[in-house]
């Protein structure tokens, strides 16, 4: 009797591998961060914070995602008008998913929800998320370089920034070709087995890139990323730490780059590790850095739980159902554009 059907199931049996790596990284990070941490000594420091600045940090963190929703609506506007609040709601649903599911599954889920609501092909919505990440990468790398001119950093960090600049530059060249030279992109994908689906992506990127809204979205990206420094610097002021605004910006860049690595839900472990690492670059004691990273994690995470729960409740959806539906949509990726 033939056992050939077992062959295709092998990739499925290895689906555990990447999540396992992510959880391992998170656990190892948590062990390093909290090893030897004296909770009895450090916990009282939380109560000594200036709570007015903590409130500013929370408000700024929520505002970050409101600007992200505005940017997303601007990117999608050449394809179909999308309400700002609708984009914000989809983003918060995705953020809640990221808090309970590993490997940033929420990015896929928010794209699926947006596609479902707007009837824009799922593949095109995912392409708009890729453009968002390109904006973020370019601005982060550029901002990191500018910070290095004014903030003393180790040589290794400078080398990493150069490598990232090269990677982001290569990705940018590919997307520019797709967005502004549609026929060249078509020639590259027409022989692919997914040519029809890829052509929807090319058409969507071309429409986005050749619209004035594309440049407006790029401008909003600067505000979006700039606002992300505010929660960190507000907490610096709340705990009266001797760190500059530039140092807070460098910590943000290290956090954003470091948490790209596959990890456990909510970036638990990785968030604390890279926050502590970033602070220690500026001479902050590990115990103080760990205290700061712990309160910062709570400040930027708890509002996402509430915001995501409200957004999901208003939409009448469950994260588990959305995860299954979004995963089922990936293979077809709206070849017919019916989403």
Buried (B, 14 or more C-beta within 10 A) or exposed (E): EEEEEEEEEEEEEEEEEEBEBBBBBBBEBBEBBBEEEEEEEBEEBEEEBBEEBBEBBBBBBBBBBBBBBBBBBBBBBBBEEBEBEBBBBBBBBBBBBBBBBBBBBBBBBBBBBBBBBBEBBBBBBBBBBBBBEBBBBBBBBBBBBEBBEEBEBEEEBEEBBEEBBEEBEEBBEEBEBBBEBBEEBBEBBEEEEBBBBBBBBBBBBBBBBEBEBBEBBBEBBBBBBBBBBBBBBBBBBBBEBEBEEBBBBBBBBBBBBBBEBBBBBBBBBBBBBBBBBBBBBBEBEBBBBBBBBBBBBEBBBEBBBEBBBBBBEEBEBEBEEBBEBBEEBEEBBBBEBEB
